[in-house]
Amino acid sequence: MATRTAVMEAVEKLNYRVTIGDVAAQSGLDLNTAQREILALASETGGNLQVAESGEIAYKFAPNFRQILVSRSFWLQVQEWLKGVWKWVFYAIRISFGILLIVSIVIVVLGIIAATIALNSQKGNDRDDRRDSRDNGGGGFIWLGGWGNPFGNPFIMFDPYYYEPERIRQRDPDEIGFLESVFSFLFGDGNPNSDLEERRWREIATMIRSNNGVVVAEQIAPYLDETSRLEGDEYFVIPVLSKFNGFPEVSDAGTLAYKFPDLQKVASERKAKTTSSYLQEKLWKFSQAPQGKIALAIGLGIFYLVASLYLGSLINDPRLAKSLVGFLGFIKAAYGFLLGYAVLFLSTPAVRYFVLQYLNGGISDRNQKRAARAEQLKNASSTLREKLDFARTFAMKQEAIDQSNLAYTTEQDLADQEYAKMLKENKDT
């Protein structure tokens, strides 16, 4: 997620009044980046600064700051437009694979019909070469008509595959359509952990806040991937210190606790609560499409592959050598693509399935290790309990910048506000 988008979403979730620590904790950004983006956003949208008597700063934004930002920025307007266009472009891409499957099956089946007609016509000519040219021509035409009447429109034979999904969509509009299911079957539905780093830093910041701004390394470990280098080595805490402006405190026994004062400065009183005692990665899903439509896609793929192989045997028949013109000539030229798509249609999901099993094995292993660290913290040893007790001696209260302790706000100088209030009181008396 872009840093600007993350900051804007954090401002909205925190009711448009935030500190730098608020934004860093909510978005998972480091404090320096959060500060830079908040200042830029306040400048571009007319946000206000509120300074507490202690000197701490909160930022207040209008509820419609997004509209203000878009109206002031041409490029943001372009981005908003492109976002809307991409939604439909991506939808077209998703359904195109389903459309290509249907069209390819239609072409293959029509090719089989045409090749069969040509072969049967060739057999008729071989059996009765004594007929005159009129009879020969008429015989071929009559055969086609005879087959044509029972079949009528050849596309009717695809009715169960092409129109059934539309009927299903009408019964359940929230269900993924068949054409989109084909894309999901082939390529899946994206990385379920695309926001993993954002979630990691957000949960670490929330955990720090829930522990009054002071933690030990063992409390951070369940949210990280790699923590084992040497016994007692707390190197993995360094990125966290850097991101949230933390610093260590050392006990007489040489144990370490880590303080994060900036995360305890909030725009209003907030209770921090972690959603989990450790960071959990989500397992990859093969597809989010309904099982029935996945089965239908597999069935069509198998039918398509078998039909393509059969079509190949027909067009390679020596008796059709002189008939490979027109539509059959097109089939002959496109056969490599038709067969290749049939093979890829079934092999791509098969390969992807085994790749996902491998990836999910790694995810499960990392989740188990993080869960084990959380369990170790829950059942703390005497040494770990001493470290936790040492950390609690530095516990910091949240410093809320509320209306009662403001010294200045860019909405209006508080001195002017007090003066106006005094004048009003004198007037009333």
N, C-alpha and C positions, 0 to 999 in steps of 0.2 A: 504494500500500500504506500502511495506517495506520502511524504512527510506532511505536506500541506493538507491533504485529505484527512490524515490521521489526527492532526491538530484540530481541524474544523469539527470532526466527529466528537472529539473529546470535549470541546467547548459546548456542543449541543447536549451531550450526555450529562455535563456538569452544570446545566441550567444557566449557561452564558456568563458565569462569573467564576474565574479561575485564578490560581497561582501557577507559577512555573512548575512547582512540585505536583500540583493537581494534574496538569497536562502530561507530564512525564510519566506519572503513575498510571494514568488512564490509557495513554497511547503506546507506552513502551518505548518512547523515544528517550535519548539521553537528554540531560538537562540543558546542555548548551544548544542543541538543536531545537528543543522545545522553546527555549527563550528566544532564539532567533526567529522562529516561525510565529510565535505569539506577537512579538513586536511588529513584525511585518504585517500580520493579519490585522492588528489593531490600527496600524497606520493606514492600511488600504480600505478599512471598513468604518473608520471613525470610532473605534473603540475607545474606552476611557480607562485611565489609570486611577487606582484608589490606593492611597498610602496610609498605612496604619501608624499609630503613634510610635510603635517600635521601629518604624522604618521599612517594614515589609510591604510588598506591593502585590495588589490583586488587579486583574484586568476584567473589565466589564464590557460585554458585547450586546448589540441589539439582537433581538430574536430573529430578525430578517437579515442578518449579516451576510448570508450566502447570496441573497438577491442583490444586496449592495455591492458585493464583490464582483458578481457576474456583470452587473450593469456598468461597473467601472473598468472592466478588463475585457478587451476585444478577444484576446486569446482564450480566456476562460469561456466566453460565449461560443467560440469555435469548438472548444473541447466539449462543452455541453451538447453542441449540435452533433459532433462526431460520435459522442457516446450514444446518442439516440439512433444515429445511422448504423453504427456498429452493431447495435442490438439486432436490427433486422438483417444486416449482412451476415452476422454469425448464425442467425436462425436459418437463413438461406443455405449457408454452408452445411449446417447440421442436416437439413432435410435433403440436400443434394445427393448424399450417398444413398439414401433410401430411394430417391427417384431414379438414380443411376441403376440400382439393383433391379427395379421394376422394368425400366426400359431395356436393360440388357436381357432380362428373362424373356420379354416380349420378342426381341430381335432373334434370340436363340430359337424360341419355339416357332416363330414364323419361318426361320431358316430351315428348321427340320421339316416343316410342312412343305416349303417350296422344294427342298431337295427330294423329299419323298414323291412329290408330284412329278418332278423331272425324271426320277428313276422309273416310276410306274409308266410314264409316257414312253420312256425308252424301251421298256419291256413290251408295251403294246405294239410299238413299231417293229420290234424283232419278231413277234408272233405272227403279224399279218402284214408283211411287206408287199403283198399283192394288191392291197387297196389302192384306189386312185388318190390323187393328191387332195381332192375335196373331202373324201371320207377320212383320210388321215388327219387332215386339219380339224374336221368336225369332231372326230373321236376325242382329240385332246381337249377341245373346248367343252364337250359334253361332260367329260370326267371332272373337269374343274368345277363346272356348275353343279354336278351331283354332290361333290364334297362341300361346295360353297353353301348350299341350302341348309344342310344340318348345322354347319358351324356358324353361318351368318357372319356377324362381325367377329373376327378372330379375337378381339380384345375381351370378349365376354368371358372367355375361359379363365381370365385373371380376376374376375369379379371377387371371388372369396378372399383374395390377397389384397386387392387394391381398395375395395370399398368397405370391408369389414372394420378396419381401424377407425374410419370416419363414424361408423355407427357406435363404436365403443366410446369415441370421444364425446358423442352426444349424451351417452349415459353417464359418463364421468369426465367432466371437462378439465379436472385437475390432473388427470392421468397423462403421462407422456404419450404423444402420438406415435404411430408406428414408424413414420419416416424419421422422427427424431430418435426412436429406439434403435434404428439401424446404426446411426452414428454412435450412440452410447454403447452398443454391442461391439462396434469396431474399435473405438478409441477411448471408451470410458467417459468419465464426467469431470476430469480435472483432478489436480492434486488436493487431497483433503487437508493437507498441512501447509497450504500456501501462506497462511498467516501464523505459522508456528513461532517465528521469532518475535512477532508482535505479541502473541499470547505469552511467550516465555517472559519477556521483560515486564509485561503488565502484571503477571502473577507474582514475579519477584518483588516489584514495587509494592503491590498490595500486601504481600507477606511482611515486608519490612515495616509498612505502616501499622499492620495489625500487631506488631511487636514493639510498638512505640519508638520506631526509628532506629533500633539497635538490635543487631542479630549476630550470630556466630556462623562460621562457615558451614557447619552441619545443617543449618536451617536453609541455606541457599542451595546446597548440593542436590536436593531432590528436583530442582528445576533446571539442572544442567545435564549435558550429555556425558562429558568426560571429567572426572574428578580424581582419578587414581593415577598419580605419577609416583610419589613417594609417600610413605606413611607419615602423616602429620603435615604434609606439604599443602598449604592452602592457596596455591597459585591461582586456582580457578576463581577466586574472589576478585582478582584484580580488574577484570572487565566490568564487574558490577560496581566496584568503587569508582571507576572512570566514568561510567554512564550516569551514575546518580550522585556524583560529588561526595562520595563517602570517604572516611578515613578510619584507621585502626586505633584501638585503645589496647594497651598491653597491661596485663595483671602482673603482680609480683612473681607469680608462678610461671610467667612467660606465655600464658594463654592469650588469645586475641578475641576481641569483640569489634564490631564494625558499626560506626555511627553514620547516619544519613540525615543530617539536620534539615536539608532542603525538602525532603519528602514529608516532613512534619508541618510544613507551612501550607495551610489550606485557606480557600476563600470563605468557607463556612464549615461548621462542624460536620465531619463525615466519619462514619464508622467503616473501617476497612475490614473486609472478610474475604479470604481466599476461597475460590470455588473448589479447589482440590489441594490435598497435602503434597502433591507432586505434579509435575507437568506430564500430561498424557497426550501422546501423539495418536492421531486417528488412523485406523487401518484403512488401506485402500479398498474400495469396493469395485468389483468387476463391472457393475453397471447399476444405475439407479432406475432403469426402465423396468416395467412390470414383467414378471417371469413369463407370462403368456406371450407377450410380444417378443421377448428374447427367443422363446421357443419357436415362434413363427419365423423370425429372422433366420434362425439356424436351419429350420426346415426348408425355407426358400433357398438358402445358400447351398444346401445339399442337392436340392432339385436342380438348381442352376448349374452346379458342377457336373452332375450326371448328364444333364441335357447337353451341356457344352461338349463333353467327351463324345456323346452320341452324334452330335452335329459334326464333330471333327471326322468321325468315321464315315459319315455320309459324303461330305464334300471331298474327301480323299478317294472316293470310289472312282476308278478309272472311267467308268461309264458316264460320269458327269463332267468329264474334261471339257467337252464342247458346250456344256450348259452353264459354265461358270461366268456368265455375263449378267449385266443388270443387277438385280437384287442379290442373286447368288454370287456374283462377282464382288459385290460389296461385303457379303458375309465372309468370303474367302480372304479378302484384304483385312477385315476387322477381326478375324478369328483369334489371332494372337492376343489382342486386347481383351476380347470376351472371355477366353479361357484364363488369361492372367488375372482378371478381376475376380473370377470365380474362385481361383486358388487363393488369392490374397484375402478374399472375403471370409474364408474359413480359417486360413492359417494365421492371419493377424490377431484375431481374438485368442486363438489357441496359444500363441507365443506370449501374448500379453497376460494371459491367465497365469502362466508359470513365472513370469517376471514379477507379477503382483504377489505371488506366494513367497518369493524370495524377499521382496521389499517388506512385506508384512512380518516375515520372520525377524528382520532387523528391528522393525518398530516394536514388536512384542518384546524382544530382548532388551531394548532401551527402556521401555516402560517398566519392565520387571526390575531392572537395576535401580531406576528412580524410585519405584515403590519400595524397594528394599531399604534405600537410604531414608525414606520417610518413616518406615517401620522402625529403623534403628533410632531415629530421633524420638519416636513415640515411646519406645522402651529404652530410654537413655541410661547409659552407664553412669556410675558415680562421677567419673571424670567429666563426662559430657554435662551432667547436671551442674557441676561446679562452673563450667564455662557459661552455661545459661544463666546461672545466678549472678555471675560476674557481669554479663551483658545487661541484666536487669538493673544493675546499679547505675547505669547511664541512661535509663529510660527517659524519653523526652515526651512532654505533653504536646498535643497538636496545638499549633499557634494559628488560631482562626482570625482572619482579617474581616471582621464584620462591621456593620454600620456604627456600632457603638465605640469603636476604637480608631476610627479614621481620622487622620490629621489633614488629609488633602484628597481631593478627587478632581479630575479634569472636567467632570460634569459641572462642577461649581466649586470654587474655593470655599473651604469650610469656614474660613474667617468671615467671608461675605455672608455665608449662611447664618452664622452666629450673630452677626451684626443685624441682619434683617430680622432675625428672631427677636433680638433685643428691642429693636424699634417697634415691632408689632406689640410686644409686651408693654412697652411704655405708653403706646397709643391706647391700648385697652384700659390702662389704669388712669 
